[in-house]
Protein backbone atom coordinates (compact mmCIF):
# COMPACT_ATOMS: atom_id res chain seq x y z
CA UNK A 1 0.00 0.00 0.00
CA UNK A 2 1.28 3.42 -0.95
CA UNK A 3 0.64 5.73 2.02
CA UNK A 4 0.98 9.49 1.79
CA UNK A 5 0.69 11.70 4.88
CA UNK A 6 0.45 15.43 4.21
CA UNK A 7 3.04 17.89 5.48
CA UNK A 8 0.37 19.60 7.54
CA UNK A 9 -0.09 16.39 9.53
CA UNK A 10 3.65 15.69 9.69
CA UNK A 11 4.25 19.12 11.23
CA UNK A 12 2.02 18.27 14.21
CA UNK A 13 3.82 15.56 16.24
CA UNK A 14 0.71 14.50 18.17
CA UNK A 15 -1.41 14.25 15.05
CA UNK A 16 1.33 12.53 13.07
CA UNK A 17 1.69 9.87 15.76
CA UNK A 18 -1.99 8.89 15.66
CA UNK A 19 -2.23 9.08 11.87
CA UNK A 20 0.89 6.95 11.50
CA UNK A 21 -0.60 4.36 13.86
CA UNK A 22 -3.88 4.43 11.90
CA UNK A 23 -1.97 4.02 8.62
CA UNK A 24 -0.34 0.89 9.97
CA UNK A 25 -3.76 -0.48 10.93
CA UNK A 26 -5.04 0.24 7.43
CA UNK A 27 -2.06 -1.52 5.86
CA UNK A 28 -2.76 -4.60 8.02
CA UNK A 29 -6.42 -4.65 6.92
CA UNK A 30 -5.50 -4.56 3.24
CA UNK A 31 -5.17 -8.00 1.65
CA UNK A 32 -2.44 -8.70 -0.91
CA UNK A 33 -4.32 -6.59 -3.47
CA UNK A 34 -3.57 -3.67 -1.15
CA UNK A 35 -0.29 -3.26 -2.97
CA UNK A 36 -2.26 -1.49 -5.70
CA UNK A 37 -3.99 0.86 -3.27
CA UNK A 38 -3.03 4.40 -2.35
CA UNK A 39 -3.98 6.02 0.95
CA UNK A 40 -3.82 9.82 1.27
CA UNK A 41 -4.08 11.47 4.68
CA UNK A 42 -4.72 15.21 4.94
CA UNK A 43 -6.35 17.84 7.11
CA UNK A 44 -9.59 19.26 5.74
CA UNK A 45 -11.93 21.96 6.96
CA UNK A 46 -15.58 20.86 7.12
CA UNK A 47 -17.16 24.30 6.80
CA UNK A 48 -20.19 23.93 9.00
CA UNK A 49 -21.56 25.35 12.23
CA UNK A 50 -21.23 23.25 15.33
CA UNK A 51 -18.54 21.06 13.80
CA UNK A 52 -14.86 20.81 14.62
CA UNK A 53 -12.80 23.31 12.68
CA UNK A 54 -10.73 20.53 11.10
CA UNK A 55 -10.96 16.87 10.27
CA UNK A 56 -8.31 14.42 9.22
CA UNK A 57 -9.42 12.69 6.05
CA UNK A 58 -8.08 9.48 4.63
CA UNK A 59 -8.91 8.64 1.04
CA UNK A 60 -8.10 5.20 -0.31
CA UNK A 61 -8.05 4.64 -4.05
CA UNK A 62 -7.04 2.08 -6.59
CA UNK A 63 -6.77 2.01 -10.34
CA UNK A 64 -9.88 -0.16 -10.79
CA UNK A 65 -12.61 1.17 -8.60
CA UNK A 66 -12.00 4.79 -7.76
CA UNK A 67 -11.88 5.87 -4.16
CA UNK A 68 -13.52 5.91 -0.76
CA UNK A 69 -12.90 8.33 2.10
CA UNK A 70 -13.66 8.87 5.74
CA UNK A 71 -12.97 11.67 8.20
CA UNK A 72 -11.83 11.67 11.79
CA UNK A 73 -11.59 14.34 14.45
CA UNK A 74 -8.29 14.45 16.33
CA UNK A 75 -10.12 12.92 19.32
CA UNK A 76 -11.48 10.10 17.13
CA UNK A 77 -7.93 9.19 16.17
CA UNK A 78 -7.09 8.61 19.82
CA UNK A 79 -9.75 5.86 20.05
CA UNK A 80 -8.02 2.87 18.46
CA UNK A 81 -11.08 0.55 18.36
CA UNK A 82 -13.08 3.30 16.64
CA UNK A 83 -10.29 3.96 14.15
CA UNK A 84 -9.91 0.28 13.40
CA UNK A 85 -13.66 -0.18 12.85
CA UNK A 86 -13.88 2.85 10.55
CA UNK A 87 -10.84 1.76 8.54
CA UNK A 88 -12.28 -1.72 8.10
CA UNK A 89 -15.52 -0.14 6.86
CA UNK A 90 -13.54 2.15 4.54
CA UNK A 91 -11.63 -0.78 3.07
CA UNK A 92 -14.94 -2.63 2.66
CA UNK A 93 -16.41 0.35 0.80
CA UNK A 94 -13.51 0.33 -1.65
CA UNK A 95 -13.82 -3.44 -2.19
CA UNK A 96 -17.57 -3.15 -2.68
CA UNK A 97 -17.08 -0.47 -5.34
CA UNK A 98 -14.48 -2.67 -7.00
CA UNK A 99 -16.79 -5.71 -7.03
CA UNK A 100 -19.68 -3.64 -8.45
CA UNK A 101 -17.47 -2.41 -11.29
CA UNK A 102 -16.22 -5.92 -12.01
CA UNK A 103 -19.81 -7.19 -12.06
CA UNK A 104 -20.79 -4.42 -14.50
CA UNK A 105 -17.89 -5.39 -16.77
CA UNK A 106 -18.87 -9.05 -16.58
CA UNK A 107 -22.49 -8.24 -17.44
CA UNK A 108 -21.38 -6.08 -20.37
CA UNK A 109 -19.14 -8.86 -21.65
CA UNK A 110 -21.95 -11.40 -21.28
CA UNK A 111 -24.39 -9.11 -23.08
CA UNK A 112 -21.91 -8.57 -25.90
CA UNK A 113 -21.37 -12.34 -26.20
CA UNK A 114 -25.11 -12.95 -26.39
CA UNK A 115 -25.38 -10.40 -29.19
CA UNK A 116 -22.81 -12.21 -31.33
C-alpha positions as CSV (number, residue, x, y, z in Angstrom):
1,X,0.0,0.0,0.0
2,X,1.3,3.4,-0.9
3,X,0.6,5.7,2.0
4,X,1.0,9.5,1.8
5,X,0.7,11.7,4.9
6,X,0.5,15.4,4.2
7,X,3.0,17.9,5.5
8,X,0.4,19.6,7.5
9,X,-0.1,16.4,9.5
10,X,3.6,15.7,9.7
11,X,4.2,19.1,11.2
12,X,2.0,18.3,14.2
13,X,3.8,15.6,16.2
14,X,0.7,14.5,18.2
15,X,-1.4,14.3,15.1
16,X,1.3,12.5,13.1
17,X,1.7,9.9,15.8
18,X,-2.0,8.9,15.7
19,X,-2.2,9.1,11.9
20,X,0.9,7.0,11.5
21,X,-0.6,4.4,13.9
22,X,-3.9,4.4,11.9
23,X,-2.0,4.0,8.6
24,X,-0.3,0.9,10.0
25,X,-3.8,-0.5,10.9
26,X,-5.0,0.2,7.4
27,X,-2.1,-1.5,5.9
28,X,-2.8,-4.6,8.0
29,X,-6.4,-4.6,6.9
30,X,-5.5,-4.6,3.2
31,X,-5.2,-8.0,1.7
32,X,-2.4,-8.7,-0.9
33,X,-4.3,-6.6,-3.5
34,X,-3.6,-3.7,-1.1
35,X,-0.3,-3.3,-3.0
36,X,-2.3,-1.5,-5.7
37,X,-4.0,0.9,-3.3
38,X,-3.0,4.4,-2.3
39,X,-4.0,6.0,0.9
40,X,-3.8,9.8,1.3
41,X,-4.1,11.5,4.7
42,X,-4.7,15.2,4.9
43,X,-6.4,17.8,7.1
44,X,-9.6,19.3,5.7
45,X,-11.9,22.0,7.0
46,X,-15.6,20.9,7.1
47,X,-17.2,24.3,6.8
48,X,-20.2,23.9,9.0
49,X,-21.6,25.4,12.2
50,X,-21.2,23.3,15.3
51,X,-18.5,21.1,13.8
52,X,-14.9,20.8,14.6
53,X,-12.8,23.3,12.7
54,X,-10.7,20.5,11.1
55,X,-11.0,16.9,10.3
56,X,-8.3,14.4,9.2
57,X,-9.4,12.7,6.1
58,X,-8.1,9.5,4.6
59,X,-8.9,8.6,1.0
60,X,-8.1,5.2,-0.3
61,X,-8.0,4.6,-4.1
62,X,-7.0,2.1,-6.6
63,X,-6.8,2.0,-10.3
64,X,-9.9,-0.2,-10.8
65,X,-12.6,1.2,-8.6
66,X,-12.0,4.8,-7.8
67,X,-11.9,5.9,-4.2
68,X,-13.5,5.9,-0.8
69,X,-12.9,8.3,2.1
70,X,-13.7,8.9,5.7
71,X,-13.0,11.7,8.2
72,X,-11.8,11.7,11.8
73,X,-11.6,14.3,14.4
74,X,-8.3,14.5,16.3
75,X,-10.1,12.9,19.3
76,X,-11.5,10.1,17.1
77,X,-7.9,9.2,16.2
78,X,-7.1,8.6,19.8
79,X,-9.7,5.9,20.0
80,X,-8.0,2.9,18.5
81,X,-11.1,0.6,18.4
82,X,-13.1,3.3,16.6
83,X,-10.3,4.0,14.2
84,X,-9.9,0.3,13.4
85,X,-13.7,-0.2,12.8
86,X,-13.9,2.8,10.6
87,X,-10.8,1.8,8.5
88,X,-12.3,-1.7,8.1
89,X,-15.5,-0.1,6.9
90,X,-13.5,2.2,4.5
91,X,-11.6,-0.8,3.1
92,X,-14.9,-2.6,2.7
93,X,-16.4,0.4,0.8
94,X,-13.5,0.3,-1.7
95,X,-13.8,-3.4,-2.2
96,X,-17.6,-3.2,-2.7
97,X,-17.1,-0.5,-5.3
98,X,-14.5,-2.7,-7.0
99,X,-16.8,-5.7,-7.0
100,X,-19.7,-3.6,-8.5
101,X,-17.5,-2.4,-11.3
102,X,-16.2,-5.9,-12.0
103,X,-19.8,-7.2,-12.1
104,X,-20.8,-4.4,-14.5
105,X,-17.9,-5.4,-16.8
106,X,-18.9,-9.1,-16.6
107,X,-22.5,-8.2,-17.4
108,X,-21.4,-6.1,-20.4
109,X,-19.1,-8.9,-21.7
110,X,-22.0,-11.4,-21.3
111,X,-24.4,-9.1,-23.1
112,X,-21.9,-8.6,-25.9
113,X,-21.4,-12.3,-26.2
114,X,-25.1,-12.9,-26.4
115,X,-25.4,-10.4,-29.2
116,X,-22.8,-12.2,-31.3
